[in-house]
Amino acid sequence: MKTYRVEEMAGDQVVAYHVANAHAPWEAAQKVTGKDVLARRDEHFWVRVTDEGNRAIYKYAFRLDAPDCL
């Protein structure tokens, strides 16, 4: 497992900071937030994950389920 720094973001502002051990960066984001994540586009609320070993940065957004429409 690798160690990741996981930052919950609102725009460019860090609103929460965590450290997590996981096999992949998206797993670290999900482990910390308790929510499913997808690759980020331009969402206001998002998660920045940094691999503490190689300093690679990954960006994720929270997965939002579509409302049930009948």
N, C-alpha and C positions, 0 to 999 in steps of 0.2 A: 504494500500500500504506500501511497504517497501522501505527503502533508500539503494541504491547500489552505490559503487564506481566503475566506469567503466574506465579501462585503455586500450587504444589502444597500441598494442605491435608490435615491429619489433624484432623478436628473443626474447632476454631477456631484451631488452631496451624499457622503456615506452616512447612513442612518443606523447601521448595526454592523458589527465586526465579529467574526468567529474564526476558529481554526478547526479543521476537520481532516481526518484521515479517511481516504477512499481510494478505490482503484482508478477512477476517472473523475475529471473535474465536474461533470454534470451530476455525478453521484454525490459529490461533496456538497453541491448547491442544494440538491434535494434533501440530503441528510440534515443540513442545517435549517432550511426553511420549512421542511415538511410538506413542500408543494412540488408538483411536477414542473419541469422547466423545459424550454425550447431555446433555440438560438435567438439572440436578441436582434431586433431591427432598430426601431427608434422608440421603444416603449419608455415611459417616464419612470416606472418602477421596474427595477431590474437587479441582477446579481452579477457582481464581478468576482471571478475566481482566479487566483494567482497560484501557480505551481511553485511552492517554496524551493524546489530543487533547481529548476531551470528558468524560473521567473517568467514563464509563459503566462499570458493573460487570456482568459476566456470570458465571454459575455453571454448571459442568459436572461430570458424573460420568463415570467410566470405563465404557465399554460392556463388559459381561460377556457372553460367548457362553454359551448354554445347553449343558450337557454332552450328549454324544451318548448317547441312551438307546434301547436296542433291546429 
